[in-house]
Amino acid sequence: MKIQHIFFDLDNTLWDHRKNAYLTIKDLFEQQKIAQLYAIDFEEFHRVFYDVNEVLWEKIRDGIIDKDYLRKHRFYDTFKSFSVDDEALSQYFESHFLDTILLYNHLLDGAEDLLNYLNNKNYTLHVISNGFQEVTERKCLLSGISKYFSTITSADSIGIRKPNSKIFEYSLQLAGAEKNESIMIGDDWIADVTGAQKFGMDVIFFDVLNENRVEENLKSVYQLSEIKNYL
């Protein structure tokens, strides 16, 4: 059957989480005068946070930890790596991070143009995100792209995360879509690509970090505009 339903990952596929997080943490870092008080370089702090956060999100995806553990540890563990053992400070960063990041709503280059293109071709568009439900919905709303989506599925709302096949099944049922008329687009090789493949759903890998994966019959793009070659 012809593709009718397109399911997007959100963070770092459409919504530029890396850029928005960088700007948010820089704001908090400067507000709390971290460089002056602890002689910590911001770029180094951000690099450590990025690595810590990525590992913790991988553990959430793999079912090793829950979101409460992540929210308690990502800033705490970052500060600890600079010999700053201060739970109150780390929780200040955490408590303000999710609200402050929504002040920044940069999209990936070509994201809105692609959504407009697909919408004009009468595809039905959806989101499947491993993020927090309320934050996912607000990201879509505040960045101006919620109007393109018929459904938004967040792992938080059903307690199941990609690559678990059940989240794809749930999202397709919510959308009233069939596998053979649906395709997934995402930047995470395990969550999006492997997850969709195991579920039996077609997928386009957005290789935003230039991983250069090689797999037979893999649909892979490096720019969002290249997706127009497939759809």
C-alpha positions in Angstrom: 0.0 0.0 0.0 1.0 3.6 -0.5 2.4 5.5 2.5 -0.4 7.6 4.2 0.9 8.1 7.7 4.3 9.5 8.7 5.5 9.2 12.3 8.3 11.5 13.4 10.6 11.4 16.3 10.7 14.9 17.8 14.0 15.7 19.7 16.9 16.2 17.3 14.8 15.1 14.3 12.5 18.2 14.1 13.0 20.1 17.4 16.7 21.0 17.9 17.2 19.7 21.4 20.9 20.0 21.3 20.9 23.7 20.5 18.0 24.6 22.8 19.6 22.7 25.7 22.9 24.4 25.1 21.3 27.8 25.3 19.2 26.9 28.3 22.2 25.6 30.3 24.2 28.6 29.4 21.5 30.8 30.8 21.3 28.9 34.1 25.1 28.7 34.3 25.5 32.5 34.0 22.5 33.2 36.3 24.2 31.2 39.1 27.7 32.6 38.4 29.1 29.1 38.1 32.3 30.3 36.3 33.1 32.9 39.0 32.2 30.7 42.0 33.7 27.4 40.9 36.2 28.4 38.2 34.4 26.0 35.7 34.5 26.7 32.0 31.0 26.6 30.5 32.0 24.8 27.3 33.6 22.1 29.4 30.6 21.9 31.7 28.3 21.6 28.8 30.4 18.9 27.2 30.3 16.8 30.4 26.6 17.4 30.8 25.9 16.3 27.2 27.8 13.0 27.8 26.1 12.4 31.1 22.7 13.1 29.8 23.1 11.0 26.7 24.1 8.0 28.8 21.2 8.4 31.2 18.7 8.7 28.3 20.1 5.5 26.8 19.6 3.8 30.2 16.0 5.1 30.3 15.5 3.8 26.7 16.9 0.4 27.8 14.7 0.2 30.9 17.6 0.4 33.4 16.6 3.6 35.1 13.4 5.7 35.3 12.9 9.4 34.6 13.1 10.3 38.3 16.6 8.9 38.4 17.6 10.9 35.4 16.2 14.1 36.8 18.0 13.6 40.1 21.4 12.7 38.5 22.1 14.4 35.2 23.1 17.8 36.7 24.3 16.3 40.0 26.6 13.9 38.3 27.8 16.7 36.0 28.7 19.0 38.9 30.3 16.1 40.8 32.7 15.6 37.9 34.0 19.1 38.7 34.2 18.2 42.4 31.1 20.2 43.2 28.9 18.1 45.5 25.8 20.3 45.9 22.4 18.7 45.6 20.6 22.0 46.0 22.5 23.5 43.2 22.0 20.6 40.8 18.3 20.5 41.6 18.0 24.2 40.9 19.4 23.5 37.4 17.1 20.5 37.0 13.9 22.3 38.2 14.5 25.2 35.9 15.8 23.3 32.9 12.6 21.9 31.5 10.8 25.3 31.8 13.6 27.4 30.5 14.3 25.2 27.5 10.8 26.0 26.3 11.9 29.6 25.9 14.1 28.3 23.1 12.3 26.6 20.3 14.8 26.3 17.4 13.9 23.6 14.9 16.4 21.6 12.8 17.2 23.2 9.4 14.4 22.5 7.0 12.0 21.0 9.6 9.0 23.3 9.0 9.6 23.4 5.2 9.4 19.5 5.2 6.3 19.4 7.4 4.6 21.9 5.1 5.6 19.9 2.0 4.3 16.7 3.5 1.1 18.3 4.7 0.5 19.7 1.2 0.9 16.2 -0.2 -1.9 15.1 2.1 0.1 12.8 4.3 -1.2 12.4 7.9 1.6 13.3 10.3 2.3 12.1 13.8 4.9 12.2 16.6 6.3 9.3 18.6 8.6 10.7 21.3 10.6 9.1 24.2 10.3 12.5 26.0 8.1 13.7 28.8 4.4 14.1 27.7 3.7 17.6 28.7 7.1 18.9 27.5 6.7 17.1 24.2 3.3 18.7 23.6 4.6 22.2 24.6 7.6 21.9 22.4 5.3 21.2 19.4 3.0 24.0 20.4 5.5 26.7 21.2 7.7 26.0 18.2 4.6 26.3 16.0 4.5 22.8 14.5 1.7 21.2 16.5 -0.7 22.2 13.7 0.9 19.6 11.5 0.3 16.6 13.7 -2.9 14.5 14.1 -1.5 12.6 17.1 1.4 13.0 19.5 2.5 9.9 21.4 4.9 10.3 24.3 6.5 7.4 26.0 5.7 9.1 29.3 2.0 8.8 28.7 1.9 5.0 28.3 5.1 4.0 30.3 6.7 2.4 27.2 9.6 3.7 25.2 11.1 3.2 21.8 12.4 0.7 20.7 9.7 -1.4 22.4 7.3 -2.4 19.7 4.3 -1.7 21.9 4.8 2.1 21.6 4.6 1.8 17.8 1.6 -0.4 18.1 -0.1 2.0 20.4 0.7 5.0 18.2 -0.6 3.4 15.1 -3.8 2.4 16.8 -4.2 6.0 18.1 -3.7 7.2 14.5 -6.0 4.6 12.9 -3.0 3.6 10.7 -1.7 0.3 9.4 1.9 -0.7 9.3 2.1 -1.1 5.6 0.8 2.4 5.0 3.1 4.0 7.6 6.8 5.1 7.9 8.9 6.2 10.9 11.5 9.1 10.6 14.0 9.5 13.4 17.6 10.2 14.3 18.2 7.5 17.0 19.5 4.3 15.4 18.3 2.0 18.2 15.0 3.8 19.3 13.8 4.8 15.9 15.4 2.6 13.3 15.8 -0.7 15.1 12.5 -0.2 16.9 10.5 0.5 13.8 12.2 -2.4 11.9 11.5 -4.9 14.7 7.9 -3.7 14.7 7.8 -4.3 10.9 7.4 -0.7 9.9 9.3 1.2 7.2 11.8 3.8 8.4 13.9 6.6 7.3 17.1 7.2 9.3 17.9 10.9 9.7 21.7 10.6 10.2 22.2 14.0 11.9 25.4 12.9 13.6 26.9 11.4 10.4 27.1 7.9 11.8 27.2 6.5 8.2 25.3 3.3 9.0 25.4 0.7 6.3 22.5 -1.7 5.9 20.8 -3.3 2.9 17.8 -1.3 1.7 18.3 1.4 4.4 16.7 4.7 3.6 19.1 7.3 5.1 19.3 11.0 4.8 21.7 13.7 6.2 19.4 16.7 5.7 15.7 16.8 6.3 15.2 18.2 2.8 16.4 14.8 1.4 13.3 13.1 2.8 11.4 14.6 -0.1 13.3 12.1 -2.3 11.4 9.3 -0.6 8.0 10.9 0.0 
